[in-house]
Amino acid sequence: MTKEKTKSLLLIIIVLSLFPISYFYRRIISNDIKDHSKFTVGKIFKLTSSLKSGNAWHYQFTYNGNQYENYRSTHVDYDVNIGDYFLVNFSTKNPAHSKILYDYKLNLDKANLIDQIWDTIPNSIFHSGLKTRD
């Protein structure tokens, strides 16, 4: 095998090994959230976009006096704007592990509940985050 073929093979092996690493990393975070799950409200503060990932909405929330930030892409037609509030599912063990739930947009008349923490989804204070069709 030539030196160039060896380099190409190594590059292919490295690239292919990134997929399982990424998968297992996302799985670890998901399991951490599931095993130590709490819910709170997060506020959208920034939008970034890319051709590959679409829109990524950045959000922040507070837990135990500390502020945490994260982002999540969305390809679905959700009604999301900077300044909106949505339900966030996070891990109490590592609150940096969180996921904003675009299906649960905070009703504006419930804004006084922003710093609350729940064990389960408090359905009564949210409405659908999907855009309505005219």
C-alpha positions in Angstrom: 0.0 0.0 0.0 1.4 3.4 -0.9 1.8 6.2 1.5 -0.9 8.2 -0.1 -3.4 5.3 0.0 -2.5 4.8 3.7 -3.2 8.5 4.4 -6.5 8.3 2.6 -7.5 5.2 4.5 -6.7 6.8 7.8 -8.7 9.9 6.9 -11.7 7.7 6.0 -11.4 5.9 9.3 -11.2 9.1 11.3 -14.2 10.6 9.5 -16.3 7.5 10.0 -15.4 7.3 13.7 -16.8 10.8 14.3 -20.3 9.6 13.6 -20.5 7.1 16.4 -18.8 9.5 18.8 -21.3 12.2 18.0 -24.2 9.8 18.4 -23.1 8.5 21.7 -22.4 12.0 23.0 -25.9 13.1 22.2 -27.2 9.9 23.7 -25.4 10.5 27.0 -26.8 14.0 27.2 -30.3 12.7 26.4 -30.1 10.0 29.1 -28.8 12.5 31.7 -31.8 14.8 31.0 -34.1 11.9 31.3 -32.6 10.5 34.5 -32.4 13.9 36.3 -35.3 15.6 34.6 -36.8 19.0 35.7 -38.6 21.6 33.7 -38.4 25.4 33.7 -38.9 28.3 31.3 -36.2 29.5 29.0 -36.1 32.7 27.0 -35.0 32.9 23.4 -32.2 35.5 23.0 -30.5 34.9 19.7 -30.9 33.3 16.3 -28.1 31.9 14.2 -28.6 30.3 10.8 -26.7 28.0 8.5 -27.4 26.2 5.2 -26.7 22.8 6.8 -28.5 23.1 10.1 -31.2 25.7 9.4 -32.2 28.1 12.3 -30.7 27.6 15.7 -32.5 29.4 18.5 -30.3 30.2 21.5 -32.0 30.2 24.8 -31.2 30.8 28.5 -32.7 29.7 31.8 -31.9 30.0 35.5 -31.5 27.1 37.9 -30.3 27.5 41.5 -29.2 31.1 40.9 -27.0 30.2 37.9 -27.8 31.1 34.3 -27.4 28.5 31.6 -27.4 28.9 27.8 -27.9 26.4 25.0 -29.3 26.3 21.5 -31.4 23.9 19.4 -32.0 23.9 15.7 -35.5 23.7 14.3 -36.6 22.7 10.8 -40.3 22.7 11.8 -42.5 25.7 11.3 -42.5 26.8 14.9 -43.6 30.3 15.9 -40.3 31.4 17.6 -39.0 35.0 18.0 -36.3 36.6 20.1 -37.8 37.3 23.5 -40.3 34.4 23.5 -40.5 31.9 26.4 -40.6 28.1 26.0 -40.5 25.1 28.3 -37.0 23.7 28.9 -36.2 20.2 30.0 -32.9 20.0 31.8 -30.8 17.8 34.0 -30.5 18.7 37.7 -27.2 16.9 37.8 -25.7 18.9 34.9 -28.0 21.8 34.0 -25.9 22.6 30.9 -27.6 19.5 29.5 -30.9 20.9 28.4 -33.4 20.9 25.5 -35.9 23.6 24.7 -39.3 22.2 23.8 -40.7 24.3 21.0 -44.1 22.6 21.4 -44.6 24.4 24.7 -44.7 28.2 24.3 -45.4 30.2 27.5 -48.8 32.0 27.6 -47.9 35.6 28.1 -50.3 36.0 31.0 -48.2 33.4 32.9 -44.9 35.4 32.7 -44.7 35.5 36.5 -43.8 31.8 36.4 -40.6 32.2 34.6 -38.3 31.2 37.5 -40.4 28.2 38.5 -39.1 24.5 38.4 -41.5 21.6 37.8 -41.1 17.8 38.0 -43.6 17.3 35.1 -44.8 19.4 32.2 -47.2 22.1 33.5 -49.5 21.9 30.5 -52.0 24.6 31.7 -49.5 27.5 31.3 -48.4 26.7 27.8 -49.9 26.7 24.3 -48.7 25.1 21.0 -45.5 26.6 19.6 -46.5 25.7 16.1 -47.3 28.6 13.7 -50.9 28.9 12.8 -51.9 28.9 9.2 -54.0 31.7 7.8 
